[in-house]
Amino acid sequence: MTALDDQRSPRLRFELRHQLNVGDTLTVPGADGDPLTVTATALPLVWHVRDVGAMRVEVMEMIFNWRVTIAFTRHPLVLEGGWCYFGRSWDVFERAVRAAHAFDPASQHAPVGFDKEALAWLGGGAR
């Protein structure tokens, strides 16, 4: 496990994301300035943001964008919802992580600021 923040600048860490190991961490500045830590998972290019009750919130890299996803913690590979944030830059990654960190699947229908709903989440708050 490596704290990538201690070794490299944010943009260089981002470029080296294909060389991550399970448990490596990365820190993204939050909306209020507090650091948000994400952890590399066993799946390549998937970052675990947090668990909210029985739900797992992650950010994964797609071909053209970053996607915030949710799944039940007991079935982490079965996605229950997904929202796209267009672009693959460091800024878009930060925006997706902030949205994923603030997202509460029990009370919200979708995370804030998404560009496209890729997989409709049928649970959560009122539409």
PyRosetta script that sets phi, psi and omega in degrees:
from pyrosetta import init, pose_from_sequence

init()
pose = pose_from_sequence("MTALDDQRSPRLRFELRHQLNVGDTLTVPGADGDPLTVTATALPLVWHVRDVGAMRVEVMEMIFNWRVTIAFTRHPLVLEGGWCYFGRSWDVFERAVRAAHAFDPASQHAPVGFDKEALAWLGGGAR")
pose.set_psi(1, 133.9)
pose.set_omega(1, -176.0)
pose.set_phi(2, -130.5)
pose.set_psi(2, 136.9)
pose.set_omega(2, 170.9)
pose.set_phi(3, -89.4)
pose.set_psi(3, 97.6)
pose.set_omega(3, -175.0)
pose.set_phi(4, -62.6)
pose.set_psi(4, -24.1)
pose.set_omega(4, -178.7)
pose.set_phi(5, -63.2)
pose.set_psi(5, -30.3)
pose.set_omega(5, -177.7)
pose.set_phi(6, -76.0)
pose.set_psi(6, -16.8)
pose.set_omega(6, -170.9)
pose.set_phi(7, -108.3)
pose.set_psi(7, -26.0)
pose.set_omega(7, -170.0)
pose.set_phi(8, -144.0)
pose.set_psi(8, 159.7)
pose.set_omega(8, 174.4)
pose.set_phi(9, -70.0)
pose.set_psi(9, 158.0)
pose.set_omega(9, -177.8)
pose.set_phi(10, -56.0)
pose.set_psi(10, -43.3)
pose.set_omega(10, -177.1)
pose.set_phi(11, -70.1)
pose.set_psi(11, -36.2)
pose.set_omega(11, 177.2)
pose.set_phi(12, -68.7)
pose.set_psi(12, -40.7)
pose.set_omega(12, 175.9)
pose.set_phi(13, -57.4)
pose.set_psi(13, -42.7)
pose.set_omega(13, -178.0)
pose.set_phi(14, -63.5)
pose.set_psi(14, -40.2)
pose.set_omega(14, 179.2)
pose.set_phi(15, -69.9)
pose.set_psi(15, -26.9)
pose.set_omega(15, -179.0)
pose.set_phi(16, -92.4)
pose.set_psi(16, 13.3)
pose.set_omega(16, -173.9)
pose.set_phi(17, -61.9)
pose.set_psi(17, -20.3)
pose.set_omega(17, 179.7)
pose.set_phi(18, -77.6)
pose.set_psi(18, -8.2)
pose.set_omega(18, -178.4)
pose.set_phi(19, -106.8)
pose.set_psi(19, 21.9)
pose.set_omega(19, -175.9)
pose.set_phi(20, -79.2)
pose.set_psi(20, 156.2)
pose.set_omega(20, 174.2)
pose.set_phi(21, -114.7)
pose.set_psi(21, 157.5)
pose.set_omega(21, 177.6)
pose.set_phi(22, -57.3)
pose.set_psi(22, 131.1)
pose.set_omega(22, 178.4)
pose.set_phi(23, 93.4)
pose.set_psi(23, -9.7)
pose.set_omega(23, 175.3)
pose.set_phi(24, -61.5)
pose.set_psi(24, 142.6)
pose.set_omega(24, -179.1)
pose.set_phi(25, -114.3)
pose.set_psi(25, 156.2)
pose.set_omega(25, 179.3)
pose.set_phi(26, -142.8)
pose.set_psi(26, 137.6)
pose.set_omega(26, -178.7)
pose.set_phi(27, -108.7)
pose.set_psi(27, 133.6)
pose.set_omega(27, 179.0)
pose.set_phi(28, -121.4)
pose.set_psi(28, 136.6)
pose.set_omega(28, 178.0)
pose.set_phi(29, -68.2)
pose.set_psi(29, 132.4)
pose.set_omega(29, 178.9)
pose.set_phi(30, -79.8)
pose.set_psi(30, 175.1)
pose.set_omega(30, -178.9)
pose.set_phi(31, -62.6)
pose.set_psi(31, -34.1)
pose.set_omega(31, -179.3)
pose.set_phi(32, -95.3)
pose.set_psi(32, 8.1)
pose.set_omega(32, 178.3)
pose.set_phi(33, 94.8)
pose.set_psi(33, -14.0)
pose.set_omega(33, 177.8)
pose.set_phi(34, -71.7)
pose.set_psi(34, 143.5)
pose.set_omega(34, 179.8)
pose.set_phi(35, -73.8)
pose.set_psi(35, 139.6)
pose.set_omega(35, 175.1)
pose.set_phi(36, -111.6)
pose.set_psi(36, 124.8)
pose.set_omega(36, -178.2)
pose.set_phi(37, -102.6)
pose.set_psi(37, 130.9)
pose.set_omega(37, 174.8)
pose.set_phi(38, -117.0)
pose.set_psi(38, 155.0)
pose.set_omega(38, -174.8)
pose.set_phi(39, -124.1)
pose.set_psi(39, 134.5)
pose.set_omega(39, 177.1)
pose.set_phi(40, -67.8)
pose.set_psi(40, 138.7)
pose.set_omega(40, -179.5)
pose.set_phi(41, -101.4)
pose.set_psi(41, -179.3)
pose.set_omega(41, 178.1)
pose.set_phi(42, -69.2)
pose.set_psi(42, -23.0)
pose.set_omega(42, 176.7)
pose.set_phi(43, -83.9)
pose.set_psi(43, 131.9)
pose.set_omega(43, -179.6)
pose.set_phi(44, -60.4)
pose.set_psi(44, 139.5)
pose.set_omega(44, 174.4)
pose.set_phi(45, 64.6)
pose.set_psi(45, 25.1)
pose.set_omega(45, 175.8)
pose.set_phi(46, -119.5)
pose.set_psi(46, 128.7)
pose.set_omega(46, -178.6)
pose.set_phi(47, -113.8)
pose.set_psi(47, 125.1)
pose.set_omega(47, 176.4)
pose.set_phi(48, -81.3)
pose.set_psi(48, 124.5)
pose.set_omega(48, -179.4)
pose.set_phi(49, -95.0)
pose.set_psi(49, -53.5)
pose.set_omega(49, 178.5)
pose.set_phi(50, -172.0)
pose.set_psi(50, 166.3)
pose.set_omega(50, 172.4)
pose.set_phi(51, -106.9)
pose.set_psi(51, 135.6)
pose.set_omega(51, 178.1)
pose.set_phi(52, -123.4)
pose.set_psi(52, 99.9)
pose.set_omega(52, -175.7)
pose.set_phi(53, 61.6)
pose.set_psi(53, -122.3)
pose.set_omega(53, -179.7)
pose.set_phi(54, -89.4)
pose.set_psi(54, 2.6)
pose.set_omega(54, -176.5)
pose.set_phi(55, -106.2)
pose.set_psi(55, 146.4)
pose.set_omega(55, 177.8)
pose.set_phi(56, -112.8)
pose.set_psi(56, 128.1)
pose.set_omega(56, -179.8)
pose.set_phi(57, -110.6)
pose.set_psi(57, 126.5)
pose.set_omega(57, -178.1)
pose.set_phi(58, -136.2)
pose.set_psi(58, 163.7)
pose.set_omega(58, 173.6)
pose.set_phi(59, -121.0)
pose.set_psi(59, 128.0)
pose.set_omega(59, 179.6)
pose.set_phi(60, -126.6)
pose.set_psi(60, 147.6)
pose.set_omega(60, 179.1)
pose.set_phi(61, -86.0)
pose.set_psi(61, 129.3)
pose.set_omega(61, 176.3)
pose.set_phi(62, -109.0)
pose.set_psi(62, -173.4)
pose.set_omega(62, -177.5)
pose.set_phi(63, -65.0)
pose.set_psi(63, -43.8)
pose.set_omega(63, -175.2)
pose.set_phi(64, -116.7)
pose.set_psi(64, -0.5)
pose.set_omega(64, -174.5)
pose.set_phi(65, -159.1)
pose.set_psi(65, -178.9)
pose.set_omega(65, 170.3)
pose.set_phi(66, -106.0)
pose.set_psi(66, 143.9)
pose.set_omega(66, -177.4)
pose.set_phi(67, -128.4)
pose.set_psi(67, 127.4)
pose.set_omega(67, 171.8)
pose.set_phi(68, -84.2)
pose.set_psi(68, 128.0)
pose.set_omega(68, -178.6)
pose.set_phi(69, -128.2)
pose.set_psi(69, 155.3)
pose.set_omega(69, 173.1)
pose.set_phi(70, -129.5)
pose.set_psi(70, 148.5)
pose.set_omega(70, 178.3)
pose.set_phi(71, -152.7)
pose.set_psi(71, 158.3)
pose.set_omega(71, 173.3)
pose.set_phi(72, -71.6)
pose.set_psi(72, 140.0)
pose.set_omega(72, -177.6)
pose.set_phi(73, -61.8)
pose.set_psi(73, -28.6)
pose.set_omega(73, 180.0)
pose.set_phi(74, -77.8)
pose.set_psi(74, -16.4)
pose.set_omega(74, 176.8)
pose.set_phi(75, -135.2)
pose.set_psi(75, 69.3)
pose.set_omega(75, -172.0)
pose.set_phi(76, -66.5)
pose.set_psi(76, -16.9)
pose.set_omega(76, -178.8)
pose.set_phi(77, -91.8)
pose.set_psi(77, -6.0)
pose.set_omega(77, 178.2)
pose.set_phi(78, -100.7)
pose.set_psi(78, 103.3)
pose.set_omega(78, -175.8)
pose.set_phi(79, -75.0)
pose.set_psi(79, 135.0)
pose.set_omega(79, 179.6)
pose.set_phi(80, -100.6)
pose.set_psi(80, -21.2)
pose.set_omega(80, -179.8)
pose.set_phi(81, -163.6)
pose.set_psi(81, 152.4)
pose.set_omega(81, 179.5)
pose.set_phi(82, -154.9)
pose.set_psi(82, 137.4)
pose.set_omega(82, -178.0)
pose.set_phi(83, -134.5)
pose.set_psi(83, 131.1)
pose.set_omega(83, -175.0)
pose.set_phi(84, -91.1)
pose.set_psi(84, 143.3)
pose.set_omega(84, 171.8)
pose.set_phi(85, -122.7)
pose.set_psi(85, 106.2)
pose.set_omega(85, -170.0)
pose.set_phi(86, -64.7)
pose.set_psi(86, 137.2)
pose.set_omega(86, 179.9)
pose.set_phi(87, 106.1)
pose.set_psi(87, 159.7)
pose.set_omega(87, -180.0)
pose.set_phi(88, -123.2)
pose.set_psi(88, 19.1)
pose.set_omega(88, -178.3)
pose.set_phi(89, -78.8)
pose.set_psi(89, 169.8)
pose.set_omega(89, 178.1)
pose.set_phi(90, -61.2)
pose.set_psi(90, -39.2)
pose.set_omega(90, -179.3)
pose.set_phi(91, -63.4)
pose.set_psi(91, -40.6)
pose.set_omega(91, 179.0)
pose.set_phi(92, -68.5)
pose.set_psi(92, -39.1)
pose.set_omega(92, 176.3)
pose.set_phi(93, -59.3)
pose.set_psi(93, -46.8)
pose.set_omega(93, 178.2)
pose.set_phi(94, -59.6)
pose.set_psi(94, -43.5)
pose.set_omega(94, 179.8)
pose.set_phi(95, -62.8)
pose.set_psi(95, -42.2)
pose.set_omega(95, 179.3)
pose.set_phi(96, -66.4)
pose.set_psi(96, -40.2)
pose.set_omega(96, 178.8)
pose.set_phi(97, -65.4)
pose.set_psi(97, -43.2)
pose.set_omega(97, 177.8)
pose.set_phi(98, -60.9)
pose.set_psi(98, -43.2)
pose.set_omega(98, 179.1)
pose.set_phi(99, -65.5)
pose.set_psi(99, -41.2)
pose.set_omega(99, 179.7)
pose.set_phi(100, -66.1)
pose.set_psi(100, -37.5)
pose.set_omega(100, -179.8)
pose.set_phi(101, -68.4)
pose.set_psi(101, -35.9)
pose.set_omega(101, -178.9)
pose.set_phi(102, -82.9)
pose.set_psi(102, -14.7)
pose.set_omega(102, -174.9)
pose.set_phi(103, -72.4)
pose.set_psi(103, 129.8)
pose.set_omega(103, 176.0)
pose.set_phi(104, -118.5)
pose.set_psi(104, 101.2)
pose.set_omega(104, -176.5)
pose.set_phi(105, -59.0)
pose.set_psi(105, -23.7)
pose.set_omega(105, -179.0)
pose.set_phi(106, -74.7)
pose.set_psi(106, -27.2)
pose.set_omega(106, -175.4)
pose.set_phi(107, -120.2)
pose.set_psi(107, -10.2)
pose.set_omega(107, -178.1)
pose.set_phi(108, -118.4)
pose.set_psi(108, 147.1)
pose.set_omega(108, 176.1)
pose.set_phi(109, -78.5)
pose.set_psi(109, -34.4)
pose.set_omega(109, -177.1)
pose.set_phi(110, -154.9)
pose.set_psi(110, 157.2)
pose.set_omega(110, 174.6)
pose.set_phi(111, -70.0)
pose.set_psi(111, 158.2)
pose.set_omega(111, -177.4)
pose.set_phi(112, -75.1)
pose.set_psi(112, 148.7)
pose.set_omega(112, 170.8)
pose.set_phi(113, 75.7)
pose.set_psi(113, 12.5)
pose.set_omega(113, -178.9)
pose.set_phi(114, -72.2)
pose.set_psi(114, 154.9)
pose.set_omega(114, -179.8)
pose.set_phi(115, -93.9)
pose.set_psi(115, -30.3)
pose.set_omega(115, -177.8)
pose.set_phi(116, -154.0)
pose.set_psi(116, 137.9)
pose.set_omega(116, 174.9)
pose.set_phi(117, -88.3)
pose.set_psi(117, 112.8)
pose.set_omega(117, -176.6)
pose.set_phi(118, -87.1)
pose.set_psi(118, -33.7)
pose.set_omega(118, -178.5)
pose.set_phi(119, -143.6)
pose.set_psi(119, 111.6)
pose.set_omega(119, -174.7)
pose.set_phi(120, -65.7)
pose.set_psi(120, 130.1)
pose.set_omega(120, 175.7)
pose.set_phi(121, -90.9)
pose.set_psi(121, 115.6)
pose.set_omega(121, -175.5)
pose.set_phi(122, -84.5)
pose.set_psi(122, -12.2)
pose.set_omega(122, 177.7)
pose.set_phi(123, -92.3)
pose.set_psi(123, -157.3)
pose.set_omega(123, 176.0)
pose.set_phi(124, 81.8)
pose.set_psi(124, -163.2)
pose.set_omega(124, -175.9)
pose.set_phi(125, -73.8)
pose.set_psi(125, -179.5)
pose.set_omega(125, -179.5)
pose.set_phi(126, -68.6)
pose.set_psi(126, 148.7)
pose.set_omega(126, -179.4)
pose.set_phi(127, -80.1)
pose.dump_pdb("model.pdb")
